[in-house]
Amino acid sequence: MYAFVERRAFSAASLITLSTSRIYMAPGSAIGSAEPHPDTPETVSAVKALFVSTAQRNHRPEKLAAAFVDKSIDVPEYKTPGTFLTLPAQDAVKTGMADAIEPSLSAALGAVHLADAPRITSSYSWGEELARFANTIEISTILLAIGSLGLLVELQTLHGIAGTIGILALGLFFGTHIYAGFSNGLVIALAIAGLLGILWELHVVPGHGIPGVLGVLALLAAVFLAFGIPFTFIAIESISTAIILTVICFALLTRLFPQNAWMRRLALAESQGPDYVTSSDFSSLRGMTGVAASYLRPAGVAQIDSKRVDVLTEGEFIAAGTPIRVTRVEGARIFVEPVTLPSYK
């Protein structure tokens, strides 16, 4: 088996290159710099042993192969202390890490008497190109951030638009991972179960908490499995970054557009207008009945005596359209209960 390094052979590519019996490098190319992830002593030791044994099998410099992985190994003539070793083509040939420098792949094939051998060139469809692009850690993080932000805005507005955008972003994240072969049916099942749990919490039984919590846990498990168990550190890094981006974007939205009619559904206005007056006397509403005009969880709006008023429950959730009764009034706070319950004394 032969290898030709056209530009660079870093990280896993350096190990693949070391696994071959002969290595040819193009002018200006380089090999090395295989930092393990995560950069823990256990991981460094395991990966270093793999590089050393591979170099030993193919009669390559073992110390230099170890320096690809372990930055504590001192090779003063080729790297500065505390860095991972990277060898340019000339130094790779000089140290015996590579066999020769060839100007092109055709020249390298001619050096091993394979100039006339048939060649198979790999190509990607547009779907595979999209999957490769979307599976990068940067794009995956952005898709997770958009999905989280969409669900967070949906939690506040219940419009359906933000939730749809969030679900589409998460669908693209999971779909491309499956198309690329990084995920399986279990990931899809967990992702669907997680989204259904969150949507059930938002639109069916808001305020209960259990469906939402279980949905979030299932969705997080699906994200971890989509990245793959060996890439747990990358998954944690991507999820953490997505959460930070979500919080920042949500804060910026509520600050930059506080007076926008749509954004007023997300947050309270920063200040009260000049026409603000103290609360009216609502004591006359005590004992009156009406209908919950919105979800009361526990605050919301009710239609009482042909007027829309802000009301509170005693802590329970009341669905929109439920008949309610005013139990007590404390200043501007109007407390209500479903009419099916006995009156408060």
Buried (B, 14 or more C-beta within 10 A) or exposed (E): EBBBBEEBBBBEBBBEBBBBEBBBBBEEBBBBBBBBBEEEEEBBEEBBEBBBEBBEEBEBBBBBBBBBBBBEBEBEEBBEEEEBBBBBBEBBBEBEBBBBBBEEEEBBBEBBEEEEEEEEEEEEEEEEEBBBEBBEBEBBBBBBBBBBBBBBBBBBBBEEEBBEBBBBBBBBBBBBBBBBEBBEEEBBEBBBBBBBBBBBBBEEBBBEEEBBEBBBBBBBBBBBBBBBEEBEBBBEBBBEBBBEBBBEBBEEBBEEBBEEEEBEEBBEEEEEEEEEEEEEEBEEBBEBBBEBBBBBBBEBBBBBEEEEBBBBBEEEBBBEEBBBBBBBBEEEEBBBBBBEEEEEE
